Amino acid sequence: MGDAYTAVADDDSTLFYNPAALGRHHGVSVYLLNPTVESVNYLKYEERLSNFPKEPAEIADKVLGIPLYLRLAAQPTLKFHHLGMTAFINSKTSLTLENAIHPTLDIDYRLDRGFVMGYSFILAGNKGAKRQTSGPRTSLGVGIKNMNRQGLSGEFDLFGTELLEVISDSSSYKEIRQNMGFSKGSGWGVDIGMEQTFYKGNSNMNFGLSLLDIGNTRFNRSEGTQKIAEQEMSLNFGSAWTQDFKIFDYTLAADVHPINTPLHPMSKLHLGLRAGLPFLKIYGGWNGGYVSYGAAIDLYLFRLTVGFYGVEVGRTFKEKEAERILVQLNLLKVNVDL
């Protein structure tokens, strides 16, 4: 949905977008097993990466400029009425080889794991109704998280002596990664959010505002010598219009985020569409300049989602796109409306 989710956030990722969205949740929802895999969309580079060579220089020429990327994640989630808890593990590895004359390998590896929990307070509206169908509702959400972050980041001359010296001066893989800049630590963060919802029959209009990682989430280093990248504060605004006709539903969403950064204004704009039948969801979006689309098969306890999207890996608006593919599997997904 083009990452236009601040005012939607109605699944296992609620607490990563806006804790106030828990105000729309009723009953019990359990997302027990939900592994996610993301990578470069190798379908785009299939011809270029075929007949892969064996010589280092020829390999470098093949992958030059391709933003190699792999993300593995899982986030078991429990939502009970307006309370939510999510444990998460999220591993990202990015490798980019640049400069044909003097090849430089840009390495960015990060592993985050921890938990986040939140609660949404109903400030105005029908607090006792299971499903509000008319009038406004105002919610305030608060979230707290604990995160362990480890990783390394740096640029290395592919055919220079730096990498060889790192390997030769190290007696184990732990020393190799430390000499490359590996560090780890842990920290606490706080999120807040507001949501205003207007209900009318089978339709509702949401406006959401969230401030995530207030004051930046900082990490106390427990290993390594390099500074650990902070989780930067993000101010996000979103709106969403939803209609549910039982056998067919759709959502239109628009977000602006992160508002508090000096990015190009168009890079902050996100548009999304979700349309669904009982067992099928179709997604489309515009993610800061690039198109996204996908589909999900939902069979109650089982859900499979496949999506394609583009992200900016350059320094300004639509400078350089990285095309990626996402596959998420939800097993033992249970929603009970009490």
TORKOL-4160 file (C-alpha; in steps of 0.2 Angstrom, whole numbers, padded with zeros to 4 digits, m for minus):
338
<pt num="1" X="0000" Y="0000" Z="0000"/>
<pt num="2" X="0014" Y="0012" Z="m0003"/>
<pt num="3" X="0018" Y="0012" Z="0016"/>
<pt num="4" X="0002" Y="0023" Z="0018"/>
<pt num="5" X="m0003" Y="0014" Z="0034"/>
<pt num="6" X="m0003" Y="0027" Z="0048"/>
<pt num="7" X="m0022" Y="0028" Z="0048"/>
<pt num="8" X="m0025" Y="0010" Z="0043"/>
<pt num="9" X="m0013" Y="m0001" Z="0055"/>
<pt num="10" X="m0026" Y="m0015" Z="0058"/>
<pt num="11" X="m0015" Y="m0030" Z="0057"/>
<pt num="12" X="0000" Y="m0037" Z="0067"/>
<pt num="13" X="0010" Y="m0021" Z="0063"/>
<pt num="14" X="m0001" Y="m0009" Z="0072"/>
<pt num="15" X="0012" Y="m0004" Z="0085"/>
<pt num="16" X="0025" Y="0000" Z="0072"/>
<pt num="17" X="0014" Y="0013" Z="0064"/>
<pt num="18" X="0002" Y="0021" Z="0077"/>
<pt num="19" X="m0002" Y="0014" Z="0094"/>
<pt num="20" X="m0018" Y="0024" Z="0094"/>
<pt num="21" X="m0025" Y="0012" Z="0081"/>
<pt num="22" X="m0028" Y="m0001" Z="0094"/>
<pt num="23" X="m0043" Y="0009" Z="0099"/>
<pt num="24" X="m0052" Y="0002" Z="0083"/>
<pt num="25" X="m0048" Y="m0016" Z="0089"/>
<pt num="26" X="m0060" Y="m0027" Z="0098"/>
<pt num="27" X="m0059" Y="m0045" Z="0105"/>
<pt num="28" X="m0043" Y="m0055" Z="0103"/>
<pt num="29" X="m0031" Y="m0057" Z="0089"/>
<pt num="30" X="m0016" Y="m0068" Z="0088"/>
<pt num="31" X="m0003" Y="m0069" Z="0075"/>
<pt num="32" X="0008" Y="m0083" Z="0081"/>
<pt num="33" X="0019" Y="m0087" Z="0066"/>
<pt num="34" X="0022" Y="m0073" Z="0053"/>
<pt num="35" X="0039" Y="m0075" Z="0044"/>
<pt num="36" X="0043" Y="m0062" Z="0031"/>
<pt num="37" X="0057" Y="m0062" Z="0018"/>
<pt num="38" X="0061" Y="m0047" Z="0007"/>
<pt num="39" X="0075" Y="m0046" Z="m0006"/>
<pt num="40" X="0080" Y="m0038" Z="m0022"/>
<pt num="41" X="0067" Y="m0041" Z="m0036"/>
<pt num="42" X="0079" Y="m0053" Z="m0045"/>
<pt num="43" X="0066" Y="m0055" Z="m0059"/>
<pt num="44" X="0072" Y="m0038" Z="m0065"/>
<pt num="45" X="0090" Y="m0043" Z="m0066"/>
<pt num="46" X="0087" Y="m0061" Z="m0072"/>
<pt num="47" X="0096" Y="m0059" Z="m0088"/>
<pt num="48" X="0110" Y="m0050" Z="m0081"/>
<pt num="49" X="0114" Y="m0062" Z="m0067"/>
<pt num="50" X="0112" Y="m0078" Z="m0078"/>
<pt num="51" X="0128" Y="m0088" Z="m0083"/>
<pt num="52" X="0136" Y="m0082" Z="m0067"/>
<pt num="53" X="0155" Y="m0081" Z="m0069"/>
<pt num="54" X="0169" Y="m0088" Z="m0057"/>
<pt num="55" X="0182" Y="m0075" Z="m0058"/>
<pt num="56" X="0181" Y="m0061" Z="m0045"/>
<pt num="57" X="0183" Y="m0047" Z="m0058"/>
<pt num="58" X="0169" Y="m0054" Z="m0069"/>
<pt num="59" X="0158" Y="m0056" Z="m0054"/>
<pt num="60" X="0161" Y="m0038" Z="m0049"/>
<pt num="61" X="0156" Y="m0033" Z="m0066"/>
<pt num="62" X="0140" Y="m0043" Z="m0065"/>
<pt num="63" X="0134" Y="m0036" Z="m0049"/>
<pt num="64" X="0140" Y="m0018" Z="m0051"/>
<pt num="65" X="0127" Y="m0006" Z="m0046"/>
<pt num="66" X="0114" Y="m0019" Z="m0041"/>
<pt num="67" X="0108" Y="m0015" Z="m0023"/>
<pt num="68" X="0109" Y="m0033" Z="m0016"/>
<pt num="69" X="0097" Y="m0034" Z="m0001"/>
<pt num="70" X="0090" Y="m0047" Z="0010"/>
<pt num="71" X="0078" Y="m0045" Z="0025"/>
<pt num="72" X="0072" Y="m0059" Z="0037"/>
<pt num="73" X="0059" Y="m0055" Z="0050"/>
<pt num="74" X="0045" Y="m0061" Z="0061"/>
<pt num="75" X="0034" Y="m0052" Z="0073"/>
<pt num="76" X="0022" Y="m0063" Z="0084"/>
<pt num="77" X="0008" Y="m0052" Z="0090"/>
<pt num="78" X="m0006" Y="m0053" Z="0103"/>
<pt num="79" X="m0020" Y="m0039" Z="0103"/>
<pt num="80" X="m0032" Y="m0040" Z="0117"/>
<pt num="81" X="m0046" Y="m0027" Z="0115"/>
<pt num="82" X="m0036" Y="m0010" Z="0116"/>
<pt num="83" X="m0019" Y="m0018" Z="0122"/>
<pt num="84" X="m0006" Y="m0024" Z="0110"/>
<pt num="85" X="0011" Y="m0034" Z="0112"/>
<pt num="86" X="0023" Y="m0038" Z="0099"/>
<pt num="87" X="0040" Y="m0047" Z="0100"/>
<pt num="88" X="0050" Y="m0045" Z="0084"/>
<pt num="89" X="0066" Y="m0050" Z="0076"/>
<pt num="90" X="0072" Y="m0041" Z="0060"/>
<pt num="91" X="0088" Y="m0044" Z="0051"/>
<pt num="92" X="0093" Y="m0033" Z="0036"/>
<pt num="93" X="0108" Y="m0035" Z="0025"/>
<pt num="94" X="0112" Y="m0023" Z="0011"/>
<pt num="95" X="0127" Y="m0025" Z="m0001"/>
<pt num="96" X="0131" Y="m0012" Z="m0015"/>
<pt num="97" X="0146" Y="m0013" Z="m0027"/>
<pt num="98" X="0149" Y="0004" Z="m0035"/>
<pt num="99" X="0162" Y="0012" Z="m0046"/>
<pt num="100" X="0168" Y="0002" Z="m0061"/>
<pt num="101" X="0185" Y="0010" Z="m0061"/>
<pt num="102" X="0189" Y="0008" Z="m0042"/>
<pt num="103" X="0176" Y="m0005" Z="m0035"/>
<pt num="104" X="0170" Y="m0001" Z="m0018"/>
<pt num="105" X="0159" Y="m0013" Z="m0008"/>
<pt num="106" X="0146" Y="m0004" Z="0003"/>
<pt num="107" X="0140" Y="m0016" Z="0017"/>
<pt num="108" X="0126" Y="m0012" Z="0029"/>
<pt num="109" X="0121" Y="m0026" Z="0041"/>
<pt num="110" X="0108" Y="m0024" Z="0055"/>
<pt num="111" X="0099" Y="m0036" Z="0067"/>
<pt num="112" X="0086" Y="m0029" Z="0078"/>
<pt num="113" X="0076" Y="m0039" Z="0091"/>
<pt num="114" X="0065" Y="m0035" Z="0106"/>
<pt num="115" X="0047" Y="m0031" Z="0110"/>
<pt num="116" X="0035" Y="m0017" Z="0109"/>
<pt num="117" X="0019" Y="m0015" Z="0119"/>
<pt num="118" X="0005" Y="m0002" Z="0119"/>
<pt num="119" X="m0012" Y="0003" Z="0124"/>
<pt num="120" X="m0025" Y="0015" Z="0117"/>
<pt num="121" X="m0036" Y="0026" Z="0128"/>
<pt num="122" X="m0054" Y="0031" Z="0121"/>
<pt num="123" X="m0055" Y="0049" Z="0125"/>
<pt num="124" X="m0072" Y="0052" Z="0116"/>
<pt num="125" X="m0084" Y="0041" Z="0108"/>
<pt num="126" X="m0094" Y="0025" Z="0113"/>
<pt num="127" X="m0082" Y="0016" Z="0124"/>
<pt num="128" X="m0093" Y="0001" Z="0128"/>
<pt num="129" X="m0099" Y="m0003" Z="0111"/>
<pt num="130" X="m0091" Y="m0018" Z="0103"/>
<pt num="131" X="m0092" Y="m0010" Z="0085"/>
<pt num="132" X="m0096" Y="0008" Z="0084"/>
<pt num="133" X="m0106" Y="0012" Z="0068"/>
<pt num="134" X="m0110" Y="0030" Z="0070"/>
<pt num="135" X="m0102" Y="0046" Z="0077"/>
<pt num="136" X="m0084" Y="0051" Z="0081"/>
<pt num="137" X="m0071" Y="0042" Z="0091"/>
<pt num="138" X="m0055" Y="0050" Z="0098"/>
<pt num="139" X="m0041" Y="0038" Z="0104"/>
<pt num="140" X="m0024" Y="0042" Z="0112"/>
<pt num="141" X="m0011" Y="0028" Z="0111"/>
<pt num="142" X="0005" Y="0025" Z="0120"/>
<pt num="143" X="0019" Y="0013" Z="0116"/>
<pt num="144" X="0035" Y="0007" Z="0124"/>
<pt num="145" X="0049" Y="m0003" Z="0117"/>
<pt num="146" X="0065" Y="m0012" Z="0121"/>
<pt num="147" X="0077" Y="m0016" Z="0107"/>
<pt num="148" X="0094" Y="m0024" Z="0105"/>
<pt num="149" X="0103" Y="m0018" Z="0090"/>
<pt num="150" X="0119" Y="m0025" Z="0082"/>
<pt num="151" X="0127" Y="m0023" Z="0066"/>
<pt num="152" X="0141" Y="m0015" Z="0055"/>
<pt num="153" X="0142" Y="m0003" Z="0041"/>
<pt num="154" X="0156" Y="0003" Z="0030"/>
<pt num="155" X="0164" Y="0005" Z="0013"/>
<pt num="156" X="0178" Y="m0006" Z="0008"/>
<pt num="157" X="0190" Y="m0006" Z="m0007"/>
<pt num="158" X="0185" Y="m0023" Z="m0015"/>
<pt num="159" X="0203" Y="m0026" Z="m0023"/>
<pt num="160" X="0212" Y="m0016" Z="m0009"/>
<pt num="161" X="0222" Y="m0022" Z="0006"/>
<pt num="162" X="0210" Y="m0017" Z="0019"/>
<pt num="163" X="0198" Y="m0032" Z="0019"/>
<pt num="164" X="0213" Y="m0044" Z="0017"/>
<pt num="165" X="0221" Y="m0036" Z="0032"/>
<pt num="166" X="0205" Y="m0038" Z="0042"/>
<pt num="167" X="0204" Y="m0056" Z="0038"/>
<pt num="168" X="0223" Y="m0060" Z="0041"/>
<pt num="169" X="0223" Y="m0050" Z="0058"/>
<pt num="170" X="0208" Y="m0060" Z="0064"/>
<pt num="171" X="0208" Y="m0077" Z="0072"/>
<pt num="172" X="0189" Y="m0080" Z="0072"/>
<pt num="173" X="0173" Y="m0073" Z="0063"/>
<pt num="174" X="0169" Y="m0063" Z="0078"/>
<pt num="175" X="0186" Y="m0054" Z="0077"/>
<pt num="176" X="0183" Y="m0051" Z="0058"/>
<pt num="177" X="0166" Y="m0043" Z="0061"/>
<pt num="178" X="0173" Y="m0032" Z="0075"/>
<pt num="179" X="0188" Y="m0026" Z="0065"/>
<pt num="180" X="0175" Y="m0022" Z="0051"/>
<pt num="181" X="0165" Y="m0011" Z="0064"/>
<pt num="182" X="0153" Y="m0023" Z="0072"/>
<pt num="183" X="0144" Y="m0016" Z="0088"/>
<pt num="184" X="0129" Y="m0020" Z="0098"/>
<pt num="185" X="0119" Y="m0013" Z="0112"/>
<pt num="186" X="0101" Y="m0010" Z="0119"/>
<pt num="187" X="0089" Y="0004" Z="0122"/>
<pt num="188" X="0072" Y="0009" Z="0126"/>
<pt num="189" X="0060" Y="0020" Z="0116"/>
<pt num="190" X="0043" Y="0028" Z="0118"/>
<pt num="191" X="0029" Y="0031" Z="0105"/>
<pt num="192" X="0013" Y="0041" Z="0105"/>
<pt num="193" X="m0001" Y="0043" Z="0093"/>
<pt num="194" X="m0018" Y="0050" Z="0091"/>
<pt num="195" X="m0032" Y="0045" Z="0080"/>
<pt num="196" X="m0049" Y="0053" Z="0075"/>
<pt num="197" X="m0062" Y="0041" Z="0067"/>
<pt num="198" X="m0079" Y="0045" Z="0060"/>
<pt num="199" X="m0091" Y="0031" Z="0058"/>
<pt num="200" X="m0107" Y="0030" Z="0047"/>
<pt num="201" X="m0114" Y="0014" Z="0044"/>
<pt num="202" X="m0102" Y="0003" Z="0034"/>
<pt num="203" X="m0090" Y="0017" Z="0031"/>
<pt num="204" X="m0077" Y="0025" Z="0042"/>
<pt num="205" X="m0064" Y="0039" Z="0040"/>
<pt num="206" X="m0048" Y="0039" Z="0050"/>
<pt num="207" X="m0035" Y="0053" Z="0053"/>
<pt num="208" X="m0020" Y="0047" Z="0062"/>
<pt num="209" X="m0005" Y="0056" Z="0069"/>
<pt num="210" X="0010" Y="0047" Z="0077"/>
<pt num="211" X="0027" Y="0052" Z="0084"/>
<pt num="212" X="0038" Y="0036" Z="0085"/>
<pt num="213" X="0054" Y="0035" Z="0094"/>
<pt num="214" X="0052" Y="0051" Z="0104"/>
<pt num="215" X="0069" Y="0060" Z="0105"/>
<pt num="216" X="0077" Y="0046" Z="0095"/>
<pt num="217" X="0079" Y="0029" Z="0103"/>
<pt num="218" X="0098" Y="0027" Z="0108"/>
<pt num="219" X="0108" Y="0012" Z="0112"/>
<pt num="220" X="0120" Y="0008" Z="0126"/>
<pt num="221" X="0134" Y="0000" Z="0118"/>
<pt num="222" X="0139" Y="m0017" Z="0126"/>
<pt num="223" X="0151" Y="m0023" Z="0112"/>
<pt num="224" X="0162" Y="m0015" Z="0099"/>
<pt num="225" X="0169" Y="0002" Z="0096"/>
<pt num="226" X="0158" Y="0009" Z="0083"/>
<pt num="227" X="0143" Y="0020" Z="0087"/>
<pt num="228" X="0127" Y="0011" Z="0085"/>
<pt num="229" X="0115" Y="0020" Z="0074"/>
<pt num="230" X="0100" Y="0028" Z="0083"/>
<pt num="231" X="0082" Y="0024" Z="0079"/>
<pt num="232" X="0077" Y="0041" Z="0073"/>
<pt num="233" X="0062" Y="0050" Z="0078"/>
<pt num="234" X="0048" Y="0050" Z="0065"/>
<pt num="235" X="0032" Y="0061" Z="0064"/>
<pt num="236" X="0019" Y="0053" Z="0053"/>
<pt num="237" X="0002" Y="0059" Z="0048"/>
<pt num="238" X="m0011" Y="0048" Z="0038"/>
<pt num="239" X="m0029" Y="0047" Z="0033"/>
<pt num="240" X="m0039" Y="0033" Z="0027"/>
<pt num="241" X="m0057" Y="0030" Z="0020"/>
<pt num="242" X="m0064" Y="0012" Z="0022"/>
<pt num="243" X="m0080" Y="0004" Z="0016"/>
<pt num="244" X="m0085" Y="m0013" Z="0021"/>
<pt num="245" X="m0100" Y="m0022" Z="0011"/>
<pt num="246" X="m0096" Y="m0039" Z="0019"/>
<pt num="247" X="m0092" Y="m0048" Z="0003"/>
<pt num="248" X="m0082" Y="m0033" Z="m0003"/>
<pt num="249" X="m0072" Y="m0020" Z="0005"/>
<pt num="250" X="m0059" Y="m0007" Z="0001"/>
<pt num="251" X="m0048" Y="0006" Z="0009"/>
<pt num="252" X="m0040" Y="0022" Z="0001"/>
<pt num="253" X="m0026" Y="0029" Z="0011"/>
<pt num="254" X="m0014" Y="0044" Z="0010"/>
<pt num="255" X="0001" Y="0047" Z="0022"/>
<pt num="256" X="0015" Y="0060" Z="0024"/>
<pt num="257" X="0030" Y="0054" Z="0033"/>
<pt num="258" X="0042" Y="0057" Z="0040"/>
<pt num="259" X="0037" Y="0075" Z="0042"/>
<pt num="260" X="0052" Y="0080" Z="0053"/>
<pt num="261" X="0066" Y="0075" Z="0041"/>
<pt num="262" X="0073" Y="0086" Z="0027"/>
<pt num="263" X="0068" Y="0074" Z="0013"/>
<pt num="264" X="0061" Y="0080" Z="m0003"/>
<pt num="265" X="0042" Y="0084" Z="0000"/>
<pt num="266" X="0037" Y="0071" Z="m0013"/>
<pt num="267" X="0048" Y="0058" Z="m0005"/>
<pt num="268" X="0037" Y="0059" Z="0010"/>
<pt num="269" X="0021" Y="0056" Z="0001"/>
<pt num="270" X="0013" Y="0039" Z="0001"/>
<pt num="271" X="m0003" Y="0033" Z="m0007"/>
<pt num="272" X="m0012" Y="0016" Z="m0005"/>
<pt num="273" X="m0026" Y="0006" Z="m0010"/>
<pt num="274" X="m0033" Y="m0011" Z="m0003"/>
<pt num="275" X="m0048" Y="m0020" Z="m0010"/>
<pt num="276" X="m0054" Y="m0037" Z="m0004"/>
<pt num="277" X="m0065" Y="m0051" Z="m0006"/>
<pt num="278" X="m0068" Y="m0065" Z="0007"/>
<pt num="279" X="m0052" Y="m0074" Z="0003"/>
<pt num="280" X="m0042" Y="m0062" Z="m0008"/>
<pt num="281" X="m0034" Y="m0045" Z="m0005"/>
<pt num="282" X="m0027" Y="m0034" Z="m0019"/>
<pt num="283" X="m0015" Y="m0020" Z="m0014"/>
<pt num="284" X="m0008" Y="m0005" Z="m0024"/>
<pt num="285" X="0002" Y="0011" Z="m0019"/>
<pt num="286" X="0014" Y="0025" Z="m0023"/>
<pt num="287" X="0029" Y="0024" Z="m0011"/>
<pt num="288" X="0038" Y="0041" Z="m0012"/>
<pt num="289" X="0039" Y="0041" Z="m0031"/>
<pt num="290" X="0039" Y="0022" Z="m0034"/>
<pt num="291" X="0024" Y="0010" Z="m0038"/>
<pt num="292" X="0020" Y="m0004" Z="m0026"/>
<pt num="293" X="0008" Y="m0018" Z="m0029"/>
<pt num="294" X="0003" Y="m0036" Z="m0022"/>
<pt num="295" X="m0010" Y="m0048" Z="m0017"/>
<pt num="296" X="m0014" Y="m0059" Z="m0002"/>
<pt num="297" X="m0023" Y="m0076" Z="0000"/>
<pt num="298" X="m0032" Y="m0076" Z="0017"/>
<pt num="299" X="m0040" Y="m0093" Z="0023"/>
<pt num="300" X="m0043" Y="m0088" Z="0041"/>
<pt num="301" X="m0029" Y="m0098" Z="0050"/>
<pt num="302" X="m0017" Y="m0096" Z="0034"/>
<pt num="303" X="m0012" Y="m0080" Z="0025"/>
<pt num="304" X="0001" Y="m0078" Z="0011"/>
<pt num="305" X="0006" Y="m0061" Z="0005"/>
<pt num="306" X="0017" Y="m0057" Z="m0010"/>
<pt num="307" X="0021" Y="m0039" Z="m0014"/>
<pt num="308" X="0033" Y="m0029" Z="m0026"/>
<pt num="309" X="0038" Y="m0011" Z="m0022"/>
<pt num="310" X="0052" Y="0002" Z="m0025"/>
<pt num="311" X="0062" Y="0012" Z="m0013"/>
<pt num="312" X="0074" Y="0026" Z="m0015"/>
<pt num="313" X="0092" Y="0022" Z="m0011"/>
<pt num="314" X="0099" Y="0038" Z="m0018"/>
<pt num="315" X="0100" Y="0055" Z="m0009"/>
<pt num="316" X="0085" Y="0064" Z="m0017"/>
<pt num="317" X="0068" Y="0061" Z="m0025"/>
<pt num="318" X="0068" Y="0048" Z="m0038"/>
<pt num="319" X="0087" Y="0047" Z="m0040"/>
<pt num="320" X="0090" Y="0029" Z="m0039"/>
<pt num="321" X="0077" Y="0015" Z="m0037"/>
<pt num="322" X="0079" Y="m0002" Z="m0028"/>
<pt num="323" X="0065" Y="m0014" Z="m0034"/>
<pt num="324" X="0061" Y="m0027" Z="m0020"/>
<pt num="325" X="0050" Y="m0042" Z="m0018"/>
<pt num="326" X="0041" Y="m0046" Z="m0001"/>
<pt num="327" X="0034" Y="m0063" Z="0004"/>
<pt num="328" X="0025" Y="m0065" Z="0021"/>
<pt num="329" X="0017" Y="m0081" Z="0028"/>
<pt num="330" X="0004" Y="m0080" Z="0042"/>
<pt num="331" X="0001" Y="m0096" Z="0051"/>
<pt num="332" X="m0011" Y="m0099" Z="0066"/>
<pt num="333" X="m0019" Y="m0082" Z="0063"/>
<pt num="334" X="m0034" Y="m0081" Z="0075"/>
<pt num="335" X="m0046" Y="m0066" Z="0077"/>
<pt num="336" X="m0061" Y="m0068" Z="0089"/>
<pt num="337" X="m0073" Y="m0054" Z="0092"/>
<pt num="338" X="m0079" Y="m0055" Z="0110"/>
